[in-house]
Amino acid sequence: MLANPSDREIATRGIVEAAGAKMEAYYLKTGPSDFMIIATADDATSLLPGVMVAACQGVISNVRTIQAFSSAEFTAMQRKAAAIASKYRPPS
């Protein structure tokens, strides 16, 4: 890192895009993790193969992913839950 400084965002963007996602933002940070990316993908299964590649190469570890939902997506989930709620019977 000191002998050969590099822009890590370029490599990160490459693997995110190769996985079929779009990198919206890349941040280096302090705290329990060294960086954070914000990416948009059709679903998590589109982006996670890229994460697996980076982890298998040993360039990242202790990976945490968070899927966020828009208000409209969450409202649709609430409507679906309401529609199927009568079908659920708790275990006895």
Phi, psi and omega per residue, in radians:
M1 nan -0.675 -3.139
L2 -1.467 -0.721 -3.100
A3 -1.240 -0.521 -3.088
N4 -2.486 1.288 -3.130
P5 -1.011 2.480 3.139
S6 -2.478 2.733 3.081
D7 -1.512 1.781 -3.075
R8 -1.233 -0.315 3.123
E9 -1.120 -0.619 -3.115
I10 -1.080 -0.846 3.134
A11 -1.135 -0.698 3.140
T12 -1.112 -0.794 3.125
R13 -1.037 -0.704 -3.124
G14 -1.055 -0.794 -3.109
I15 -1.286 -0.613 3.097
V16 -1.090 -0.816 -3.131
E17 -1.211 -0.619 3.091
A18 -1.101 -0.514 3.124
A19 -1.414 -0.078 3.096
G20 1.622 0.290 3.125
A21 -1.950 3.026 3.093
K22 -2.084 2.167 3.111
M23 -1.438 2.060 -3.127
E24 -1.511 -0.631 -3.103
A25 -2.753 2.688 3.113
Y26 -2.407 2.199 -3.126
Y27 -2.265 2.371 2.907
L28 -1.601 2.438 -3.011
K29 -2.566 2.979 3.046
T30 -1.771 2.925 3.121
G31 1.909 -2.735 -3.035
P32 -1.227 -0.211 3.077
S33 -2.353 2.669 -3.032
D34 -1.509 -0.429 -3.128
F35 -2.602 2.887 3.103
M36 -2.509 2.372 3.012
I37 -2.073 2.618 2.987
I38 -2.020 2.071 -3.075
A39 -2.275 2.633 3.078
T40 -1.978 2.257 3.112
A41 -2.494 2.804 3.103
D42 -1.037 -0.658 3.042
D43 -2.832 2.968 -3.067
A44 -1.067 -0.525 -3.118
T45 -1.198 -0.246 3.052
S46 -1.369 -0.677 -3.050
L47 -1.537 -0.610 -3.019
L48 -1.062 -0.544 3.043
P49 -1.026 -0.621 3.077
G50 -1.143 -0.683 3.084
V51 -1.104 -0.729 3.129
M52 -1.071 -0.723 3.130
V53 -1.055 -0.841 -3.128
A54 -1.105 -0.710 3.136
A55 -1.158 -0.727 -3.139
C56 -1.169 -0.459 3.096
Q57 -1.395 -0.173 3.119
G58 1.456 0.178 -3.110
V59 -1.544 -0.256 3.017
I60 -2.395 2.681 3.078
S61 -2.607 2.988 3.138
N62 0.893 0.880 -3.045
V63 -1.347 2.363 3.027
R64 -2.249 2.266 3.086
T65 -2.044 2.581 3.112
I66 -2.329 2.205 3.060
Q67 -1.711 2.219 3.138
A68 -1.858 2.653 -3.131
F69 -2.172 2.467 3.060
S70 -1.259 2.886 3.099
S71 -1.054 -0.699 3.134
A72 -1.122 -0.718 3.111
E73 -1.117 -0.738 -3.129
F74 -1.166 -0.684 3.090
T75 -1.071 -0.714 3.093
A76 -1.093 -0.685 3.094
M77 -1.127 -0.692 3.106
Q78 -1.081 -0.750 3.134
R79 -1.102 -0.732 3.123
K80 -1.137 -0.737 3.105
A81 -1.043 -0.751 3.122
A82 -1.086 -0.655 -3.113
A83 -1.224 -0.521 -3.094
I84 -1.796 -0.075 -3.062
A85 -1.000 -0.653 -3.101
S86 -1.217 -0.257 -3.129
K87 -1.476 -0.240 -3.058
Y88 -1.553 2.320 3.023
R89 -2.165 2.015 3.137
P90 -1.038 2.570 3.086
P91 -1.107 2.562 3.138
S92 -1.714 nan nan
